[in-house]
Amino acid sequence: MKKKMLLKLLSAAISLFLALTVALLVYVTIFADGNGIFGLRLFVVSTGSMETTIMQGELIIVKKIDTDKLSPEEDIITFISDDPEIRGEINTHRVNRIENGRVYTKGDANRDEDIFPVDTQKILGKVTGHSRFFGKIIRTLKNPRNMVVFIIVPVMIIAILDILSNSKKIKRIISDENTENCRSDNSLSDNNDSGNDSTPADNS
């Protein structure tokens, strides 16, 4: 009984993990360019400019915020860059100072402040959390080949666990079917024996 319960719990845990992973991938893919849900958006950091605070490849949670409430040297923001080299791309740096409605940023790993200030209209939000673990999962799943393996393997494991947890039931069903087949065979054999033992009619 304990073994069956353990298999069911393990199967449920894998199912939950798989569902959360797929949900994260869908969220990052669909809602990254929109407003997200409840003002939250997810991104994967592509450079190491914020190390060691946020490592390259980490998944970050970005929440929409009133730019008037930003705190210099404390808050980390995600924004659309005006730097000619990466114009239009999404960047994540710490707020260094705010002057004349412009936000000046700096990567924690960079020596100098960013040359080009950030227009407050291009600030997507404030970073409220980050995860290296889920960042790796998202990067892995973005490769179609990895995605197939990552989904098929857990599904196979769930199927195997389900079979193991119901092994007694399956054995009982097979046993019942074998018993029924034996009964049918015996019934046919009895009928054949009965036919062979009958005496032919005397037509003389």
N, C-alpha and C positions, 0 to 999 in steps of 0.2 A: 504493500500500500504506500509506504514511504517512497519507494523507488518510483512508482507511478506518479506520485505527487511531485517529486523532484523533476522528473522528465517534463511534466506539464508546465512547471514554473520556468524551467530552462527554455522551453519552446516559446512561452509567452514573453520572456525577456528578449529573446532573439527577434521575435515578431515586432516588439515595441521598438527595439533598436533600429530595425530595418525601416519601420514606418517613419520614425523620427529623421533618419538619414535621408530618405527619399523626400520627405516634407521640406527639409532644409535645402536640398538641391533645387527643388521646385521653387521655393521662396527666393533663393538667391538668383535663379535664372529669370523668373518672371517679374519679381517686384523690385529688383535692384535699380531699375531705371524709372520707377514710378515713385509713389508716395509711401509704399509699403503698407503694412497693416498696423494700426494704432500708432502711426508715426515712427515705426521701427523699420530699419532697413539693414540688410546684411551685405557685407563686402569681404573679399579676401585681399589682404595686403600683398602687393606684388613686389615691393622693394624693402630694403633693410634700413631706410632712413629714420625709422622710429625705434630701432633697436637701442637698448635692450628692453625698453618698455613694451613695445609690440614687435614681435619677431616677424620676419618675412614669411608669408604663407599663412599667417593666422587669420581666422575668421573674426571680424569685428562687428559689433552691434552698434548701429548709429541711430540716435534718437533726434527727431526734429526739435529744435530749441529756439527760443527768442534770443537773437544775437546780442541784444542789450544786456543779457545776463551772463555773457561769456566772461570767464576769469583769466586774464593773462598769466602765463607761466604755469597754469594749472590745467585748463581744459584742452583736450585734444579734439580737433574737428576734422570732418571729411568735407571736401569742397571740390568744385570744378576749377581746375587750374587755368590761370591766364599766362603762365610761363610759355613763351613761344615754342620751346622745345617739347612741351607736353600739353599744349593748349587744348582745352576741351576734355582732357583726361581727368579721372577722379584721383585725388591725392588726399593723404591723411597726415597732418602735422600738428604740432602743439602751437597754441596761440602764444605768441611772444609779446606782442603789444597791440594796442588799438589806438589809432589816431585818425581823426577827421572821417569817421565812418568807414575806415579801411582797417582790415585785420591783417597784421603782419605775423607770419608763421615761421616756424623753424623745426626741422627734424631733430629729434633728440640725439641722433648719431652724427648730425652735421655740425661743423664748426661755426658756420655763419648763418645769419638769418636769410630767409628766402628773399630774393631781390624783388619779386613782384608781389604786391599785396593782394589780398583776397577781397573781392566785392562781396558784401554781406548777402546780396541776392543769390550768390552762387554757393553759399554754405548749405550743405545738405543736412548737417546735423552734428551733434556732439557724440563722441565715442563713449559708450556707457559700459562696454564689456568686450572681452576678446577671448578666443579659445584656439589654442594651437591644435588640439585634438580634432575638433570639427573642421578646422581649416584644412588639415591633411585629408580628411574624408571627402570634403567638397572638391579639392584639387584632384583626388583620385577618381571620383565619380564623373568629373568633366571629360575624362578620357572614355569614349564609348566602349572600348574593349574592357577596361577596368570595371565599368558600370555593369556590364553583363555578368562578369564574374562575381562582383560584389553583391549582386542581387540573386543570381542563380544559386550560389553556394549556400547562403543562409536559408533559401527556400528548400533546398535539398536536405539541409540539416533539420529544419522544422518537420519535413515529411518523414525523415528517419525517426526522429524523436516521437512523432505521433504514432508511427507504426510500433515502436518499442513500448510506448505507454499503453497500447491497445493489443499487445501481442497475445494475451490470454483470450481476449474476445475473438481475435482472428483465428486462434487455434481451435476455439470452441465451435466457431462457424464451420471451419474446415472439417472438424471431427463429426459434426452433425451431418454435413453433406456426405461424408464417407459412409456414415452409418446408414443414411437414407439410400445411398447407392447400393450398399450391401443388401439391404432389405429388398430393393427392387430386383437385384440379381438373383437373390434366393427365391423370390416369388416367381420369376421367370423359369428358374430351374425346376421348381416344384410343378409348375404347369407342364413343362416338357416331360417330366418323369411320369406325370399322370396320363399324358397322351400316349406315351410309349407302352404303359402297362395295360391298356384297354385291349379286349379281345375282339378280333375282326368278326363281323357278322357272317353267318353261314348261309351262303346263297344257293346251296345245293337243293 
